[in-house]
Amino acid sequence: MARYTIEIDETFDVPRRKVFALFADHQRFGQLLGAPVKRIRDSDQADPNGIGSVRKIGIGPIGIEETVLSFEPDSLIEYSLTSMSPIRHHHGRIRFEDTRDGKTRVKYTISFEDIIPFTGKVVSSALEQGIRRGIKRVPKLA
């Protein structure tokens, strides 16, 4: 069993609250990823996308569910994979910071372990490519 980590560090000339809002809203996050994403359980917090909310990524039975673990408005979102999958101990952490020149820095880290040997490499590559491609849409979507 191998452990994989994806680290993406990007800066955008967009206000932090707007960038955070894009990542926090499950449906808009799907637009960013270019995949269908639907909130299937609301958070008990003021924001329905907050702690305890669950989003499904994918179509029909082919999909994964992620549950939000941490939600600090304009600062942090953490989530974990909570459905059956070929990977385990999946943890996503998205931190939002202001830069000195008034831009927004997004640090997105995903870590997981594979269950079936060598599948992690494929999952890691596909996930990283998808996120890197999607994150380029931030200025347009936010």
CYANA upper distance limits for C-alpha pairs under 8 A (distance plus 0.5 A):
  1 MET  CA    113 GLU  CA      7.03
  1 MET  CA    114 ASP  CA      6.28
  1 MET  CA    115 ILE  CA      6.69
  1 MET  CA    116 ILE  CA      7.90
  1 MET  CA    117 PRO  CA      6.59
  2 ALA  CA    113 GLU  CA      6.04
  2 ALA  CA    114 ASP  CA      6.41
  2 ALA  CA    117 PRO  CA      7.99
  2 ALA  CA    118 PHE  CA      8.48
  2 ALA  CA    120 GLY  CA      7.81
  3 ARG  CA    111 SER  CA      7.68
  3 ARG  CA    112 PHE  CA      6.25
  3 ARG  CA    113 GLU  CA      4.90
  3 ARG  CA    114 ASP  CA      7.33
  3 ARG  CA    120 GLY  CA      8.36
  4 TYR  CA    111 SER  CA      5.99
  4 TYR  CA    112 PHE  CA      5.94
  4 TYR  CA    113 GLU  CA      6.60
  4 TYR  CA    120 GLY  CA      7.49
  4 TYR  CA    121 LYS  CA      8.21
  4 TYR  CA    124 SER  CA      7.41
  5 THR  CA    109 THR  CA      7.48
  5 THR  CA    110 ILE  CA      6.09
  5 THR  CA    111 SER  CA      4.80
  5 THR  CA    112 PHE  CA      7.22
  5 THR  CA    124 SER  CA      8.30
  6 ILE  CA    108 TYR  CA      8.41
  6 ILE  CA    109 THR  CA      6.05
  6 ILE  CA    110 ILE  CA      5.60
  6 ILE  CA    111 SER  CA      6.88
  6 ILE  CA    124 SER  CA      7.69
  6 ILE  CA    128 GLU  CA      7.01
  7 GLU  CA    107 LYS  CA      7.81
  7 GLU  CA    108 TYR  CA      6.36
  7 GLU  CA    109 THR  CA      5.08
  7 GLU  CA    110 ILE  CA      7.18
  8 ILE  CA    106 VAL  CA      8.28
  8 ILE  CA    107 LYS  CA      6.30
  8 ILE  CA    108 TYR  CA      5.54
  8 ILE  CA    109 THR  CA      6.85
  8 ILE  CA    132 ARG  CA      8.00
  9 ASP  CA    105 ARG  CA      7.63
  9 ASP  CA    106 VAL  CA      6.24
  9 ASP  CA    107 LYS  CA      5.04
  9 ASP  CA    108 TYR  CA      6.86
 10 GLU  CA    105 ARG  CA      6.22
 10 GLU  CA    106 VAL  CA      5.81
 10 GLU  CA    107 LYS  CA      7.15
 11 THR  CA    103 LYS  CA      7.12
 11 THR  CA    104 THR  CA      5.95
 11 THR  CA    105 ARG  CA      4.72
 11 THR  CA    106 VAL  CA      6.62
 12 PHE  CA    103 LYS  CA      6.20
 12 PHE  CA    104 THR  CA      5.70
 12 PHE  CA    105 ARG  CA      6.92
 12 PHE  CA    138 VAL  CA      8.14
 12 PHE  CA    139 PRO  CA      7.28
 13 ASP  CA    102 GLY  CA      8.08
 13 ASP  CA    103 LYS  CA      5.23
 13 ASP  CA    104 THR  CA      6.86
 13 ASP  CA    139 PRO  CA      7.82
 14 VAL  CA     18 LYS  CA      7.41
 14 VAL  CA     19 VAL  CA      7.22
 14 VAL  CA    103 LYS  CA      6.63
 14 VAL  CA    104 THR  CA      6.74
 14 VAL  CA    139 PRO  CA      6.93
 14 VAL  CA    142 ALA  CA      7.89
 15 PRO  CA     19 VAL  CA      7.01
 15 PRO  CA    102 GLY  CA      8.37
 15 PRO  CA    103 LYS  CA      7.14
 15 PRO  CA    104 THR  CA      6.78
 16 ARG  CA     20 PHE  CA      6.52
 16 ARG  CA     74 ASP  CA      6.85
 16 ARG  CA     96 PHE  CA      7.30
 16 ARG  CA     97 GLU  CA      7.57
 16 ARG  CA     98 ASP  CA      7.24
 16 ARG  CA    103 LYS  CA      7.96
 16 ARG  CA    104 THR  CA      5.70
 17 ARG  CA     21 ALA  CA      6.51
 17 ARG  CA     73 PRO  CA      8.48
 17 ARG  CA     74 ASP  CA      5.68
 18 LYS  CA     22 LEU  CA      6.84
 18 LYS  CA    142 ALA  CA      5.99
 19 VAL  CA     23 PHE  CA      7.08
 19 VAL  CA    104 THR  CA      8.07
 19 VAL  CA    138 VAL  CA      7.52
 19 VAL  CA    142 ALA  CA      6.08
 20 PHE  CA     24 ALA  CA      6.40
 20 PHE  CA     73 PRO  CA      7.92
 20 PHE  CA     74 ASP  CA      5.71
 20 PHE  CA     75 SER  CA      7.81
 20 PHE  CA     96 PHE  CA      7.42
 21 ALA  CA     25 ASP  CA      6.54
 21 ALA  CA     74 ASP  CA      8.03
 21 ALA  CA    142 ALA  CA      8.12
 22 LEU  CA     28 ARG  CA      6.24
 22 LEU  CA     29 PHE  CA      6.54
 22 LEU  CA    138 VAL  CA      8.29
 22 LEU  CA    141 LEU  CA      7.79
 22 LEU  CA    142 ALA  CA      6.24
 23 PHE  CA     28 ARG  CA      7.51
 23 PHE  CA     29 PHE  CA      5.60
 24 ALA  CA     28 ARG  CA      8.47
 24 ALA  CA     29 PHE  CA      7.47
 24 ALA  CA     49 ASN  CA      6.83
 24 ALA  CA     50 GLY  CA      8.30
 24 ALA  CA     77 ILE  CA      7.85
 25 ASP  CA     29 PHE  CA      6.47
 25 ASP  CA     49 ASN  CA      6.65
 26 HIS  CA     30 GLY  CA      6.88
 26 HIS  CA     37 VAL  CA      6.68
 26 HIS  CA     38 LYS  CA      6.72
 26 HIS  CA     39 ARG  CA      6.42
 26 HIS  CA     49 ASN  CA      7.26
 26 HIS  CA     55 ARG  CA      7.01
 27 GLN  CA     31 GLN  CA      7.21
 27 GLN  CA     36 PRO  CA      8.12
 27 GLN  CA     37 VAL  CA      5.91
 27 GLN  CA     38 LYS  CA      6.22
 27 GLN  CA     39 ARG  CA      7.65
 28 ARG  CA     32 LEU  CA      6.88
 29 PHE  CA     33 LEU  CA      6.77
 29 PHE  CA     37 VAL  CA      7.71
 30 GLY  CA     34 GLY  CA      6.23
 30 GLY  CA     35 ALA  CA      5.57
 30 GLY  CA     36 PRO  CA      5.90
 30 GLY  CA     37 VAL  CA      5.20
 30 GLY  CA     38 LYS  CA      8.35
 30 GLY  CA     57 ILE  CA      8.14
 31 GLN  CA     35 ALA  CA      6.99
 31 GLN  CA     36 PRO  CA      7.97
 32 LEU  CA    134 GLY  CA      5.45
 32 LEU  CA    135 ILE  CA      7.07
 32 LEU  CA    137 ARG  CA      6.86
 32 LEU  CA    138 VAL  CA      7.59
 32 LEU  CA    141 LEU  CA      7.89
 33 LEU  CA    130 GLY  CA      6.87
 33 LEU  CA    131 ILE  CA      6.66
 33 LEU  CA    133 ARG  CA      8.26
 33 LEU  CA    134 GLY  CA      5.37
 33 LEU  CA    135 ILE  CA      8.12
 34 GLY  CA    134 GLY  CA      7.33
 35 ALA  CA     57 ILE  CA      7.38
 35 ALA  CA     58 GLY  CA      7.04
 36 PRO  CA     57 ILE  CA      6.29
 36 PRO  CA     58 GLY  CA      5.89
 36 PRO  CA     59 ILE  CA      7.26
 37 VAL  CA     55 ARG  CA      6.98
 37 VAL  CA     56 LYS  CA      6.05
 37 VAL  CA     57 ILE  CA      4.99
 37 VAL  CA     58 GLY  CA      6.97
 38 LYS  CA     55 ARG  CA      5.91
 38 LYS  CA     56 LYS  CA      5.82
 38 LYS  CA     57 ILE  CA      7.21
 39 ARG  CA     49 ASN  CA      8.07
 39 ARG  CA     53 SER  CA      7.68
 39 ARG  CA     54 VAL  CA      6.30
 39 ARG  CA     55 ARG  CA      4.73
 39 ARG  CA     56 LYS  CA      6.85
 40 ILE  CA     53 SER  CA      8.08
 40 ILE  CA     54 VAL  CA      6.13
 40 ILE  CA     55 ARG  CA      6.03
 40 ILE  CA     56 LYS  CA      7.09
 41 ARG  CA     52 GLY  CA      8.28
 41 ARG  CA     53 SER  CA      5.64
 41 ARG  CA     54 VAL  CA      5.47
 41 ARG  CA     55 ARG  CA      7.57
 42 ASP  CA     48 PRO  CA      5.28
 42 ASP  CA     49 ASN  CA      6.78
 42 ASP  CA     50 GLY  CA      8.22
 42 ASP  CA     52 GLY  CA      7.69
 42 ASP  CA     53 SER  CA      5.18
 42 ASP  CA     54 VAL  CA      7.36
 43 SER  CA     47 ASP  CA      7.33
 43 SER  CA     48 PRO  CA      5.15
 43 SER  CA     49 ASN  CA      6.33
 43 SER  CA     50 GLY  CA      5.69
 43 SER  CA     51 ILE  CA      6.11
 43 SER  CA     52 GLY  CA      5.44
 43 SER  CA     53 SER  CA      4.78
 43 SER  CA     54 VAL  CA      8.38
 44 ASP  CA     48 PRO  CA      7.38
 44 ASP  CA     50 GLY  CA      8.09
 44 ASP  CA     51 ILE  CA      7.89
 44 ASP  CA     52 GLY  CA      7.60
 44 ASP  CA     53 SER  CA      8.38
 45 GLN  CA     50 GLY  CA      6.46
 45 GLN  CA     51 ILE  CA      7.28
 46 ALA  CA     50 GLY  CA      8.09
 48 PRO  CA     53 SER  CA      7.23
 49 ASN  CA     53 SER  CA      5.96
 49 ASN  CA     54 VAL  CA      8.37
 49 ASN  CA     68 VAL  CA      8.24
 50 GLY  CA     68 VAL  CA      6.92
 50 GLY  CA     70 SER  CA      7.96
 50 GLY  CA     71 PHE  CA      5.96
 51 ILE  CA     67 THR  CA      8.21
 51 ILE  CA     68 VAL  CA      5.45
 51 ILE  CA     69 LEU  CA      5.74
 51 ILE  CA     70 SER  CA      6.11
 51 ILE  CA     71 PHE  CA      6.21
 52 GLY  CA     67 THR  CA      6.47
 52 GLY  CA     68 VAL  CA      5.82
 52 GLY  CA     69 LEU  CA      6.83
 53 SER  CA     67 THR  CA      6.24
 53 SER  CA     68 VAL  CA      6.09
 54 VAL  CA     65 GLU  CA      7.04
 54 VAL  CA     66 GLU  CA      6.05
 54 VAL  CA     67 THR  CA      4.93
 54 VAL  CA     68 VAL  CA      6.97
 55 ARG  CA     65 GLU  CA      6.07
 55 ARG  CA     66 GLU  CA      5.92
 55 ARG  CA     67 THR  CA      7.10
 56 LYS  CA     63 GLY  CA      6.88
 56 LYS  CA     64 ILE  CA      6.09
 56 LYS  CA     65 GLU  CA      4.95
 56 LYS  CA     66 GLU  CA      7.04
 57 ILE  CA     63 GLY  CA      5.80
 57 ILE  CA     64 ILE  CA      5.86
 57 ILE  CA     65 GLU  CA      6.82
 57 ILE  CA     66 GLU  CA      8.46
 58 GLY  CA     62 ILE  CA      6.38
 58 GLY  CA     63 GLY  CA      4.60
 58 GLY  CA     64 ILE  CA      7.12
 59 ILE  CA     63 GLY  CA      6.27
 64 ILE  CA     81 LEU  CA      7.77
 64 ILE  CA     82 THR  CA      8.21
 64 ILE  CA     83 SER  CA      6.26
 64 ILE  CA     84 MET  CA      7.71
 64 ILE  CA     85 SER  CA      7.60
 65 GLU  CA     81 LEU  CA      6.42
 65 GLU  CA     82 THR  CA      6.06
 65 GLU  CA     83 SER  CA      5.68
 66 GLU  CA     79 TYR  CA      6.81
 66 GLU  CA     80 SER  CA      5.93
 66 GLU  CA     81 LEU  CA      4.89
 66 GLU  CA     82 THR  CA      5.90
 66 GLU  CA     83 SER  CA      7.76
 67 THR  CA     79 TYR  CA      5.89
 67 THR  CA     80 SER  CA      5.98
 67 THR  CA     81 LEU  CA      6.93
 67 THR  CA     82 THR  CA      6.78
 68 VAL  CA     77 ILE  CA      7.69
 68 VAL  CA     78 GLU  CA      6.39
 68 VAL  CA     79 TYR  CA      4.73
 68 VAL  CA     80 SER  CA      7.15
 69 LEU  CA     77 ILE  CA      8.05
 69 LEU  CA     78 GLU  CA      5.84
 69 LEU  CA     79 TYR  CA      5.50
 69 LEU  CA     80 SER  CA      7.46
 70 SER  CA     76 LEU  CA      7.49
 70 SER  CA     77 ILE  CA      5.89
 70 SER  CA     78 GLU  CA      5.31
 70 SER  CA     79 TYR  CA      7.38
 71 PHE  CA     75 SER  CA      8.48
 71 PHE  CA     76 LEU  CA      6.21
 71 PHE  CA     77 ILE  CA      5.25
 71 PHE  CA     78 GLU  CA      7.19
 72 GLU  CA     76 LEU  CA      5.44
 72 GLU  CA     77 ILE  CA      7.02
 74 ASP  CA     96 PHE  CA      6.98
 75 SER  CA     95 ARG  CA      6.22
 75 SER  CA     96 PHE  CA      5.26
 75 SER  CA     97 GLU  CA      7.11
 76 LEU  CA     93 ARG  CA      7.80
 76 LEU  CA     94 ILE  CA      6.20
 76 LEU  CA     95 ARG  CA      5.13
 76 LEU  CA     96 PHE  CA      6.66
 77 ILE  CA     93 ARG  CA      6.41
 77 ILE  CA     94 ILE  CA      5.71
 77 ILE  CA     95 ARG  CA      7.18
 78 GLU  CA     91 HIS  CA      7.75
 78 GLU  CA     92 GLY  CA      5.95
 78 GLU  CA     93 ARG  CA      4.92
 78 GLU  CA     94 ILE  CA      6.80
 79 TYR  CA     91 HIS  CA      6.38
 79 TYR  CA     92 GLY  CA      5.66
 79 TYR  CA     93 ARG  CA      7.18
 80 SER  CA     89 HIS  CA      8.04
 80 SER  CA     90 HIS  CA      6.07
 80 SER  CA     91 HIS  CA      5.19
 80 SER  CA     92 GLY  CA      6.73
 81 LEU  CA     88 ARG  CA      8.07
 81 LEU  CA     89 HIS  CA      7.99
 81 LEU  CA     90 HIS  CA      6.01
 81 LEU  CA     91 HIS  CA      7.41
 86 PRO  CA    114 ASP  CA      6.95
 86 PRO  CA    115 ILE  CA      6.33
 86 PRO  CA    116 ILE  CA      7.17
 86 PRO  CA    119 THR  CA      7.87
 87 ILE  CA    112 PHE  CA      7.05
 87 ILE  CA    113 GLU  CA      6.13
 87 ILE  CA    114 ASP  CA      4.95
 87 ILE  CA    115 ILE  CA      5.94
 87 ILE  CA    116 ILE  CA      8.33
 87 ILE  CA    120 GLY  CA      7.44
 88 ARG  CA    112 PHE  CA      6.35
 88 ARG  CA    113 GLU  CA      5.80
 88 ARG  CA    114 ASP  CA      6.74
 88 ARG  CA    115 ILE  CA      7.24
 89 HIS  CA    111 SER  CA      8.02
 89 HIS  CA    112 PHE  CA      5.60
 89 HIS  CA    113 GLU  CA      6.54
 90 HIS  CA    110 ILE  CA      7.57
 90 HIS  CA    111 SER  CA      6.10
 90 HIS  CA    112 PHE  CA      4.65
 90 HIS  CA    113 GLU  CA      7.47
 91 HIS  CA    110 ILE  CA      6.11
 91 HIS  CA    111 SER  CA      5.89
 91 HIS  CA    112 PHE  CA      6.91
 92 GLY  CA    108 TYR  CA      7.81
 92 GLY  CA    109 THR  CA      6.28
 92 GLY  CA    110 ILE  CA      4.91
 92 GLY  CA    111 SER  CA      7.16
 93 ARG  CA    107 LYS  CA      8.39
 93 ARG  CA    108 TYR  CA      6.23
 93 ARG  CA    109 THR  CA      5.73
 93 ARG  CA    110 ILE  CA      6.91
 94 ILE  CA    106 VAL  CA      7.26
 94 ILE  CA    107 LYS  CA      6.17
 94 ILE  CA    108 TYR  CA      4.91
 94 ILE  CA    109 THR  CA      6.98
 95 ARG  CA    106 VAL  CA      6.23
 95 ARG  CA    107 LYS  CA      5.64
 95 ARG  CA    108 TYR  CA      6.98
 96 PHE  CA    104 THR  CA      7.22
 96 PHE  CA    105 ARG  CA      6.25
 96 PHE  CA    106 VAL  CA      5.36
 96 PHE  CA    107 LYS  CA      7.15
 97 GLU  CA    104 THR  CA      6.19
 97 GLU  CA    105 ARG  CA      5.59
 97 GLU  CA    106 VAL  CA      7.14
 98 ASP  CA    102 GLY  CA      6.60
 98 ASP  CA    103 LYS  CA      6.26
 98 ASP  CA    104 THR  CA      5.28
 98 ASP  CA    105 ARG  CA      6.57
 99 THR  CA    103 LYS  CA      5.70
 99 THR  CA    104 THR  CA      6.44
 99 THR  CA    105 ARG  CA      6.90
113 GLU  CA    120 GLY  CA      7.26
114 ASP  CA    118 PHE  CA      7.78
114 ASP  CA    119 THR  CA      6.73
114 ASP  CA    120 GLY  CA      5.25
115 ILE  CA    119 THR  CA      8.19
115 ILE  CA    120 GLY  CA      8.40
116 ILE  CA    120 GLY  CA      8.25
118 PHE  CA    122 VAL  CA      7.82
119 THR  CA    123 VAL  CA      6.74
120 GLY  CA    124 SER  CA      6.24
121 LYS  CA    125 SER  CA      6.59
122 VAL  CA    126 ALA  CA      6.68
123 VAL  CA    127 LEU  CA      6.42
124 SER  CA    128 GLU  CA      6.47
125 SER  CA    129 GLN  CA      6.59
126 ALA  CA    130 GLY  CA      6.57
127 LEU  CA    131 ILE  CA      6.65
128 GLU  CA    132 ARG  CA      6.45
129 GLN  CA    133 ARG  CA      6.49
130 GLY  CA    134 GLY  CA      6.54
131 ILE  CA    135 ILE  CA      6.29
132 ARG  CA    136 LYS  CA      7.18
133 ARG  CA    137 ARG  CA      8.09
134 GLY  CA    138 VAL  CA      7.95
137 ARG  CA    141 LEU  CA      6.53
138 VAL  CA    142 ALA  CA      6.05
